[in-house]
Amino acid sequence: MKIKTVAVLGAGAVGSYVIWGLSRREDIRLGVIAEGERAERMKKGCMINGVTYHPEVWTPQEARGTDLLIVALKYGALPGAMDSIRTITGENTTVMSLMNGVDSEELISAEIGSEHVLHSLIKVASHKEGNGYCFNPETTIGIIFGELSAPYQSECVQAIEDLFKDTGLHYRSTEHIREEMWSKFRLNVCNNLPQAVLGVGIGCYQDSVHMKHISNGLRQELEAIAAAKGIDISKADASSSHGSAVPPSARYSTLQDLDAGRHTEIDMFSGALIRMGKELGIPTPYNEYTYHIIKAIEEKNDGKFDYSKDDGDVTCAK
């Protein structure tokens, strides 16, 4: 098995890391999936770390049967992309989902069959600057992938390793991919969400016992659900590595979304945990509150609570 064509669905913060690395391969065809006005924009190139890259731009129909499809979308965009994923996936197509959360593979498998899906995750601190994306290649942990069961060093895993080799991408395969995914999920839920509600940098977890308490509450609920599913997150702890130190002022993706007035991926984080908790009979009060307060902040950003245009004088009783 040799990968000769790679399609990237979603050329944002995560997709840019893949494009940056695979653009160095001269023996493959690399394309991004786009149609209409977005396709015209993509044909002008992708700005990554100050350099403009020019992957091919394909419609889903043109990408039909590609060897590897990398899905790098925001969670909310996944349902609307399922038609494209179905169109692109051919008999021998492998799909890797580098989305946050722990259920995108399940959702994609329901559409195209689990035999096409290789479980994976990515750890990259990429952020938008101007018209492009930036990240530090040296401190990026990179892409982690693997089979759910033996044989772990499958033909598919070996093909992905061969593809990523000598590209600058950081990567590794693992026999504990489900545990690795839940380990990252835990990090996102416990560190991403409380700071987003407060609207401050991650130093809050060190400087406030109250913020630490909230983070720990979210963590305990997540770990209880993982244990009920038979997932031992500690199996990922020994193999997980860390990038460069993050300054106390750092704002993770959920807060970045709120800062920019965008909707977040809270449905993929606390929303998914609430659903799983109900299925398993495990209470999730910390996640339920966090889910609803972030949803309310999104509504505020949407202007739902702008009462400045109310007509007439309002007299408040004292």
N, C-alpha and C positions, 0 to 999 in steps of 0.2 A: 504494500500500500504506500503510494507516494502522493503527497498533496501538491497539486499543480495550480489549483485555482482557489482563491480565498475571497469571500465576500464579507464585508463588514456592514452590519445593520445598526446604525447609530454612530455618528462620527463626532461625538462630544468628548467629554473629559476622558472616558475610558477608551472609546474607539480611537482617539488620537494616539494613545500609547501603542496600540496594535499597529496602526498605520505607520507610525514612526519607525517601529522595529522591522516590520515586514517589507517596507519600501526598500530595504537594503538587499532583499533577495531579487536577483535578476533572472532566476529560473522559475518564477511563478507569475501568474497574473493576479493582481490585487485590485479589487474594486469596492466601492461603497455603493450601497443601495439608496437610490433617490429617484424621485419622479417630479415632473412639473417644474415649478419655480425653484424648489430646493435643488433639483438636479442642475439647473443653470448656475446656481450659486456654487455648488460643489465643483463644477467644472473649472472654476477659477482657482481651485486649489484649497488645501487645508493648511492653515498656519499653525505650526507646532514648534515650540521652543524657538520662535523667531525665524523659522525656515518654512517656506511654502512647499508642500508635497502635493503631487498630482497623481493620486490613484485613479484608475478608471472609474467611470460613473455608470452604473448599470441599473436598469429597471429590474423588478423581480423576475419578469419573463426572461430577460437577457441573462440573468444569473442562474436560471434553472439548471439543476444538476451540478452546481459547484461542489468541489470536494469538501470544503470547509466553510460553514457559515458561522460567523461570530456575532452574537446578539449582544449589543452594548447600549441598550435603551434604558430610559427611565421607566420605572415600574408602571406608571400610569399609561405609558404609550404601548405597552405590550399587547393588550387586547386588540387595539386597532392595527397591530402589525401581524396578527396571526395569518391573515390572508396572504401576506407577502412571504411569511415563513413557509407556509404550505406550498406556495408556488415555487419557491427557490429549492426546496428540498426534493432531491432526486433519489433514486434507488440507493446510491452509494454516498450520499451527503452526510457528513458529521456536523452536528450543531453543538456549539459551546456557548452557554449563556454566562456572560460576565456581569450580570446584573446583581445588585444587592439583594439580600433576602435569602430565603431557603426554599421557595416554592416555584420559582420561574421554570426550573427543569420539569417539574410536575405538570405545570400548565402547558408547556410546549410539547411534552410527551403525549399529552391527551390529544393533541392536534395531529402530530406527525408520527407517533410511535416512539417508545422509549429506546428502541434499537438504534435510533439516529443520534441520541443525546449522550454526550460525554460531560459528566458533572465537572464544574469548574468554578473558580472565583478569581477575583483580582484585587490586589492591594496596591493602589497607586494614589498618591496625593497630588492630583492634577487640578489645576484651577484655571479659570478663564482670565485672559489678559487681552484687552482690545478685541481683535477679531480672531484670536486663536487661543490655544491652550498651552500651558507650561507645566513641567514637572521636572524633578531631578532624577535622571536615569540611574545615578549611582546608588541613591538611597531608596529607590523604589523596590518593594519586595517582589511585586510582579504577579505572574499568573500561576495558579496552583490547580492541578487537574488530576483526575484519576477515575478508575472504574469502581463501581459500588461493590463488586465482588470479584473473586479470582476468575481468570488470570489477570492480575493487576498490571503486568507488563504486556498488555495486549498489543495487537497489531496497530490498533488505533492510537494508543498511547505512544507507541514508538514513532508513529508517523508525525504526531504533534511535536515530539521532542526533536525529531530531525528537522521539522519546519522552523522551530524557534532557535535552533542552534546557530551561533555566530551572527545573530541579528542585533544584539544589544539588549534584547528583551530578557528580563529575569524570569525564570520559570522553574518549576519542579513538579514531578508527579508524586503521588502519595497513595498509600493503601487506606488512608483514613479521610477520604474526601468529604464524606458527609459530616464527620466531626469537625473538619477544617471549616466547612461552610457555616456550621453552627457557632464555631468559635468567633468567626468574623461577625456573624449575626449578633452575637452577644455584645461585642465591642460597639457595634452600631447602635443597638438599642440602649445600652447603658451609658455610653459617652456622647452619642449623637443627639439624643432626644432631650435630656434635662437642660442642657445648655441652650438648646433652641428655644425652650419655653422662657428661660431667664433672659436670653439675648446677650450673653457675654461669652468670653473666651473660656477655654477648657481649664484654665487655672482655678475656676470655681470649685472643681471637685477637691482640690487640695485646700482651698481657703474657706470652705463652708461645710460644716458638719451636716447642715440641712440638705445641701445638694448631694453630698456623699450618701446620705440616708435614702434619698430618692433613687439615686443610681443603684444602690444595693437592693432596694425593693424591686426594681425592674429586673435586676439580675437574678434574684431568687425565683421570681415567677418564670423567667425564661428557662432556668436550669431545671426547675421542677417539670416543665413541659418536655424538655429534652430527655430527662431521665425516664419519663413515662413512655416516650417513644423508643426507648432503648438506645439512646445516643449518649455516649460517654465523651463529653467535650474534653476531658482531661487527656484523651489520646492525642489531641491536636496540640496541646500545650508544649510538649517537648520538641516538636518539629517546627512550631511557629516561630518565626524570627521577627525582629523589629527593625524598622528603618531608623532614620535620624530622629533625634529628640524633637518634640513638637513644642513650640513656645506657648506660654500660658494664654496668649492672645488668640491662638488658633481657633477658627470657627469651622466646624465640620459641616458636611453637606446639607443637613436639614436646616441649620441656621443660615447657611449661604442662600438656600432657596427662599427662606422667609425674608432675608435682607433684600433680595432681588424682587420680591413680590410674586414669586412663583409658588405653585402648589408643591408640596413636599411628597416624599415617598412614605408617609406615615401609615398608609394602608398596608404596605409591605412589611413594616416593622411591628408596631403595636397592633395594627389591624389584624395581621396574620396571627399574632399570639393570642389575641382575644378569641378569634375563631377556633384555634387549636385548643385553647383552654376550655371552651364550652364543649367541644367534642370529647375532651378527656375528663371533664368534671373538675377542672383545676381553676380556682378563682384567680382573676388577674386584675385586682383593683388599681394597682399602680399603672399598668398599661392602659386600662380603660380611661382613667383620668388623663393620662398623657395623650392618648388618642384624641379625646374630645377637646382638650385645650388647644392642641396644635391645629385641629380642624377649625376651631373658633378663630384662631389667629389668621388662618388662611382666609376665612370669611371677612375678617377685619381688613386684610390687605386687598380683598376684592371690593371694598367699599360698602359692605353690607351694613355697617354700623355708622355710616356717615349721616348724622342727623342735623348737619349744619344748614340744610335747606328746608327744614321744617318751617311751615308758615305760622305766623301768629306768635304772640307772647305766651310764655309758659310761666305760671305762677306756682312756686313750690311752697307748700305749707311747712311751717317750722313747728 
